[in-house]
Amino acid sequence: MQSQNFDSKFASSEQVAAIFLLAFSMFMVGYTGTRVYLNQPSQVNTQAEFNVIPHQASLWSELKE
């Protein structure tokens, strides 16, 4: 009777450890995926680099010549 009780306590502690490891690994996968996604350059920034507005002084430089 005592060995069966010990085995069930040991099995439940293994289940708790397995659940903890599963939850921790799922957290790490989600966290890593989120960090990778947020570190990617966005499309808005790449388009903004090509739409450069010249300085106001450069617009008047043609009149000086």
N, C-alpha and C positions, 0 to 999 in steps of 0.2 A: 504494500500500500504506500509506503514512504517513497519507494523508488518511482512509482507512477506519478506521485505528486511532484517529485523533483523534476521528472522528465517534462511534465506539463508546464512547470515554471520556466524550465530551460527553453522549451519550445516557444513560449510566449515572449521571452526576452529576445530570442532570435527574430521573431516576427516584428517586434518593436524596432530592433536594429535594422532589419531589412526595410521597413517602412521609412525609417529616418534616412537611410542611404538613398532610397528611391526619391524621397521628397527633396533631399539636398541635391541630387544629380539633376532633377527636373528644374530646380531653381537655378543651378549653374548653367544649364543649357539655355534657359530663358534669358538670364542675365547676359550671357555672352552674345546671344543672338540680338538682343536689344542694343548692346554696345556696338556691335558690328553695323547694324542698320543705321544707328545715329551717327556713326563716324563716316558714312559714305557722303561724298559731295552731292548736294542737291542740284536738280536741273535749273532751279531759279538762279543760283549763283553763277553757273556757267553761261547762261544767257545774258546776265547783267554785265559780264565782262566785255561782251561785244557791243553793247549799247552805251558807249562812252560819249558823254556830252563834252564838247570842247570848252575850254575856259573862255570867258567873255572877252578877254584881251586878244585872243587869237582871232576872233571874228572881226575885230576892227583893224587888224594888221594889214589886211588887203587894201584898205583906204589910204594908208600911209605911203604906199609905193607909188 
